[in-house]
Amino acid sequence: IDNKEIDVPGGTTIYKAAKELGIDIPTLCYMELHDMNIENKPGGCRICVSEVEGRRNLAPSCSTKCEPGMVVKTHSTRVLNARRTVMEFILSDHPKDCLVCSKSGTCELQAMAHRLDIREIPGQEFAAMSTYRKDTSPSIIRDLDKCILCRRCEMMCNEVQTVGALSAVNRGFMATVAPAFEQNLEYSTCTYCGQCVSVCPTGALTEVNHVPQVLRALNDPTKTVIV
C-alpha cells in the first residue's frame, strides 16, 4: 500500500491495512464501534476509494478485502480526483446553510469538504435539489435534506439499540433513511434514545434545543424558578 509492504490476516480490509501503516484514508459512511465489535461499512459514500493494480474500477477501501500480492494506491491523482468529484456530487444536493446549522463546526461533511479543498460546486446552478418535509418530534429533528445516506443511524437503531425504527427507503435522489411508510418519528417505534443523533455526520439528525425557552423562563419576572 503506497509502496509499503504489509502482511494482514485474511478478511482484513484495505482501510484497516492502511490504518496499520499510518495511512489515513478519508471516509464519511464508515464507523466502527470497537467495544461492540460492530462496523458500519456500506461502501456508499465512495470517499474512501483506492486504486488497486489490475482492477478497472476504483475500490471502496472500507469494504474491499486484501488479497495476496495486492498493490494499492490510496492517494494517486486518479483517486484524489474521484474523491473530489464524489464530494462535489454530495454537496450539490446539500443545503448551504452551514452558518446556522446546529452541526456547524462538528459536521464531518463540512470537515471533509475542507480537507478535499472544495471551494465551488460545478454545475450547481443547473441542479435540482431533493426536498423533504422536516420532521420534528418531541426530542429529535429530522432534516433529511441534509442526509447523505451513510446509514449510521440505521445501524445504531437496528444493531446496537435493537429498536428497529429506521431503515433505508426509496431510490435515487429520493433515497433516505426513515421510519416505515415514511411516517413521522413520533408515530414509529422510536424510544428517543438519541443514539442516531450522536452518530449522524451532518445536520440531518439533531436534538430539539430547549435552551432558548429556559433562558426566557429564567428572565421572566412573572415566574419563580426553583432549582
Buried (B, 14 or more C-beta within 10 A) or exposed (E): BEEEEEEBEEEBBBBBBBBEBEBEBBBBBBBBBEEEEEBBBBBBBBBBBBBBEEEEEBBBBBBBBBEEEBEBBBBBEEBBEBBBEBBBBBBBBBBEEBEEBEBEEEBBBBBBBEBBEBEEBEEEEEEEEBEBEEBBBEBBBBBBBBBBBBBBBBBBBBBBBEBBBBEBBEEEEEBBBBBEEEEBBBEBEBEBBEBBBEBBBBBBBBEEEEEEEEEEEEEEEEEEEEE
